[in-house]
Amino acid sequence: MAKKEKIHDNKIVQEALKSITLTSLSTEARDVMRNLIQESNFLGKNRVPEKDVYYIVKNAPEISETMVAEHLKLYRQINGQNYPSSKSAIEKYKRICTLISQAFEQLLNDGSTMNGLKKYVKKKPLTAEQVLEIKDLLDSGIDAQAVIDLVAKMK
């Protein structure tokens, strides 16, 4: 009797990657994915392409053999490539996709962003006292570099 397949819920990662392409993925997330693919001995000599794995992790709501097979088949057809139909190849893809999904989930739990762009941090405006201090210095004829240094210290 065969073991019941373990299905990994991928909805959190799928939501986080909704509008992120592989090229705009953060370097931290990309490094995690590359390291998992390179260090996984179960993949054998022929590693799986990052693009295939990222497409599956980004688009599949759950990581199961049927879902992995369907998304891989769809992605390969879109790109005009042959797709692996062997059960062992699908199992490899499922296993690495599950590991990458779990790693991405951990990154999200740690507060990392999946997007390579830095989050916008709202700047603090100067207080009225700081503005008066700068005006007084300018009126007294202080050089520009001193004003720049003062403003930099006001953070």
Salt bridges, closest charged atoms under 4 A:
GLU5 OE2 - LYS94 NZ 3.70
GLU15 OE2 - LYS18 NZ 2.84
GLU50 OE2 - ARG34 NE 2.71
ASP52 OD2 - ARG76 NH2 2.57
GLU65 OE1 - LYS87 NZ 2.93
GLU91 OE2 - LYS87 NZ 3.82
GLU105 OE1 - HIS8 NE2 3.65
